[in-house]
Amino acid sequence: MRTLDLSPLFRSTVGYDRMMRMLDNAQSDLSAPSYPPYNIVKNGDDAYAITMAVAGFSDDELDVTVHENKLVVTGQSKAEPSESEQVLHRGIANRAFERRFDLADHIKVRDARLENGLLHIELVREVPEALKPRKIAINSVASESLIDTTAHAA
């Protein structure tokens, strides 16, 4: 597998450390475990959803946490096989997991729900009012000073 050399970008950019770390981590994540499987869907301009297949986990065995633009989903099964039970084939993975997602600025988790073995996490981009674009009125200083000058000359 070929890796991408990002060092030329580091030489010519300032303040993009987080993005560069994300790109670097994305390369190393190619060999990351794929359990549990998940989908990421964009539902609109500012709405996203992550759906994870977590068959065999109950809601009290799952944890969804957001800290510093990282969404972390963990699962820890509490079910112990009974001694009278002999498992002949285990096709449903019930092992512990931790899945991390980097979130862009202003992405908030709106809801998380477990339904039919699928964990649905709804995300929304909520840009604070102070950071939204705003229109600035343009005042014409040159025309006002011209009017003042002619009024004083008369």
C-alpha positions as CSV (number, residue, x, y, z in Angstrom):
1,M,0.0,0.0,0.0
2,R,1.3,3.5,-0.9
3,T,1.2,6.3,1.6
4,L,0.8,10.0,0.8
5,D,3.6,12.3,1.9
6,L,2.1,15.4,3.5
7,S,5.4,17.1,4.5
8,P,5.2,19.7,1.6
9,L,1.9,20.9,3.1
10,F,3.4,21.3,6.5
11,R,6.1,23.6,5.1
12,S,3.6,26.0,3.5
13,T,0.7,26.2,5.9
14,V,0.1,27.8,9.3
15,G,-2.7,27.0,11.7
16,Y,-3.9,23.9,9.9
17,D,-2.5,21.5,12.5
18,R,-5.8,19.8,13.2
19,M,-6.6,19.2,9.6
20,M,-3.1,17.8,8.9
21,R,-3.5,15.4,11.9
22,M,-6.8,14.3,10.6
23,L,-5.3,13.6,7.1
24,D,-2.4,11.7,8.7
25,N,-4.8,9.7,10.9
26,A,-7.0,8.9,8.0
27,Q,-4.0,7.2,6.3
28,S,-3.3,5.1,9.3
29,D,-7.0,4.2,9.8
30,L,-7.0,2.3,6.6
31,S,-5.9,-0.8,8.5
32,A,-8.2,-0.1,11.5
33,P,-10.7,-2.8,12.5
34,S,-14.1,-2.7,10.8
35,Y,-16.2,-3.8,13.7
36,P,-18.9,-2.8,14.1
37,P,-20.0,-1.9,10.6
38,Y,-21.5,1.6,10.2
39,N,-22.9,4.0,7.7
40,I,-22.5,7.8,7.6
41,V,-25.3,9.7,5.7
42,K,-25.7,13.4,4.9
43,N,-29.4,14.2,5.3
44,G,-29.3,17.9,4.3
45,D,-27.0,20.9,4.3
46,D,-26.4,20.7,8.0
47,A,-27.7,17.3,9.1
48,Y,-25.9,14.0,9.3
49,A,-26.6,10.5,10.6
50,I,-24.3,7.6,11.7
51,T,-25.9,4.2,11.9
52,M,-24.0,1.4,13.5
53,A,-24.9,-2.3,13.5
54,V,-24.6,-3.3,17.2
55,A,-26.6,-6.6,17.3
56,G,-26.5,-8.2,20.7
57,F,-25.9,-5.0,22.6
58,S,-28.5,-3.3,24.8
59,D,-28.7,0.4,25.4
60,D,-27.1,0.1,28.8
61,E,-24.1,-1.6,27.2
62,L,-23.4,1.2,24.7
63,D,-21.9,4.6,25.5
64,V,-21.9,7.7,23.2
65,T,-19.6,10.5,24.2
66,V,-18.6,13.8,22.6
67,H,-15.4,15.5,23.8
68,E,-13.4,18.2,21.9
69,N,-14.8,17.4,18.4
70,K,-14.5,13.7,18.8
71,L,-17.5,11.4,18.9
72,V,-16.6,8.1,20.7
73,V,-19.0,5.1,20.6
74,T,-18.1,2.2,22.9
75,G,-19.8,-1.1,23.5
76,Q,-19.1,-3.5,26.4
77,S,-21.2,-6.6,26.6
78,K,-22.3,-7.6,30.1
79,A,-23.9,-10.8,29.1
80,E,-22.1,-13.9,30.3
81,P,-22.8,-17.3,28.7
82,S,-24.5,-19.6,31.2
83,E,-22.7,-22.8,32.2
84,S,-25.6,-25.0,30.9
85,E,-25.3,-23.4,27.5
86,Q,-22.9,-24.8,24.9
87,V,-22.4,-22.5,21.9
88,L,-21.8,-24.5,18.7
89,H,-21.4,-21.6,16.4
90,R,-20.9,-17.9,17.3
91,G,-21.7,-15.8,14.3
92,I,-22.9,-12.7,16.1
93,A,-19.9,-10.8,17.4
94,N,-20.5,-9.6,20.9
95,R,-17.0,-8.3,21.6
96,A,-16.2,-4.9,23.1
97,F,-15.5,-2.1,20.7
98,E,-14.6,1.5,20.5
99,R,-15.2,3.6,17.4
100,R,-14.0,7.2,17.0
101,F,-15.3,9.9,14.7
102,D,-13.7,13.3,14.2
103,L,-16.4,16.0,14.1
104,A,-16.1,19.3,12.2
105,D,-16.5,22.5,14.2
106,H,-20.0,23.2,15.4
107,I,-21.3,19.6,14.8
108,K,-23.6,18.6,17.7
109,V,-25.1,15.3,18.5
110,R,-28.9,15.8,18.4
111,D,-30.1,12.3,19.3
112,A,-28.9,8.7,19.8
113,R,-31.3,5.8,19.8
114,L,-31.1,2.0,19.6
115,E,-33.6,0.3,17.3
116,N,-33.7,-3.3,16.0
117,G,-29.9,-3.8,16.7
118,L,-29.0,-0.5,15.0
119,L,-27.6,2.5,16.9
120,H,-28.8,5.7,15.2
121,I,-26.8,8.9,16.0
122,E,-28.2,12.1,14.6
123,L,-25.8,15.1,14.1
124,V,-26.5,18.7,13.2
125,R,-24.2,21.6,12.4
126,E,-25.2,24.6,14.6
127,V,-23.1,27.6,13.7
128,P,-23.3,30.3,16.5
129,E,-25.0,33.5,15.4
130,A,-21.8,35.4,16.0
131,L,-19.9,33.3,13.4
132,K,-22.6,33.4,10.7
133,P,-22.0,35.8,7.8
134,R,-23.6,39.2,8.2
135,K,-24.1,42.1,5.9
136,I,-22.2,45.3,6.6
137,A,-23.8,48.6,5.6
138,I,-21.5,50.8,3.5
139,N,-21.4,54.5,4.3
140,S,-20.4,57.0,1.7
141,V,-18.0,59.4,3.4
142,A,-16.8,61.1,0.3
143,S,-20.3,62.4,-0.7
144,E,-21.0,63.7,2.8
145,S,-17.8,65.7,3.0
146,L,-18.5,67.2,-0.4
147,I,-21.9,68.4,0.8
148,D,-20.4,69.9,4.0
149,T,-17.7,71.8,2.1
150,T,-20.1,73.4,-0.3
151,A,-22.5,74.4,2.5
152,H,-19.7,76.3,4.4
153,A,-18.4,78.0,1.2
154,A,-21.7,79.9,0.6
